[in-house]
Amino acid sequence: MTLSGRVALVTGASQGIGRACALRLAEAGASVAAAARNQEKLNELVQEITHKGGKAAAFPVDVGEEEQIKAALKAALAQFGKIDILVNNAGITRDQLVMRMKRPDWDSVLNTNLTSAYLCIQQVIGSMLKQRWGRIINITSIFGQMGQAGQANYASSKAGLIGLTMAIAREVGSRNITCNAVAPGFIETAMTSVLGEDMKQNALKAIPLGRVGTPEDVAHAVAFLASEGASYITGHVLNVNGGMLMG
């Protein structure tokens, strides 16, 4: 599972799943380009990685803005010389029933969760093609697979990531570049912490393993897909949901 000599760029790295992914990839030996909006949290993450003997740098970016993505990824490529592993994790929610959902709430979720992944892939794919090695990992969601009332925008963006994953896998597979998705279920993060206790308890009842997942559960799956051990896996959606969705 060693990623020594590899460079990983993780979006949404300042907290939750993205932060856990950055730490796990660094632990496996990768240098980490941490990208997110919150400069202070990014600095704390970079400090934690470097204190453990790893290598990391912060790249502030709002992935909802195309020019910011281009500037941040250009800076990361300039600093590290390459990007071997891309983890498209950044995501937001703007929940509302579809009959009341405002167009800006649809657009912002699609831009942040789906369009940003396409733009990030576009920026790093040249580096991967040049060296004939790459790992692209898109963080989708169980709700992109089964839908969720009040989340037409979020579910659509996450379902779109699955389609994007498969398309990219077919495009670049011949160059030894894999593209996979990880679909978390109910994970304890800032995004789920705002949910009511009743909703949390109902979700728990639907999970055969009987517990809520952790960001680290997702990070372990991401690290595996980034490794040589997953070199013959591409176009795949790896479910990390405690059995909440089967079949």
Secondary structure, DSSP 8 states (H G I E B T S, - for coil): ---TT-EEEEETTTSHHHHHHHHHHHHTT-EEEEEES-HHHHHHHHHHHHHTT--EEEEE--TTSHHHHHHHHHHHHHHHS---EEEE-------B-TTT--HHHHHHHHIIIIIHHHHHHHHHHHHHHHHT-EEEEEE--THHHH--TTBHHHHHHHHHHHHHHHHHHHHHGGGTEEEEEEEE-SB-SHHHHTS-HHHHHHHHHT-TT-S-B-HHHHHHHHHHHHSGGGTT--S-EEEESTTSS--
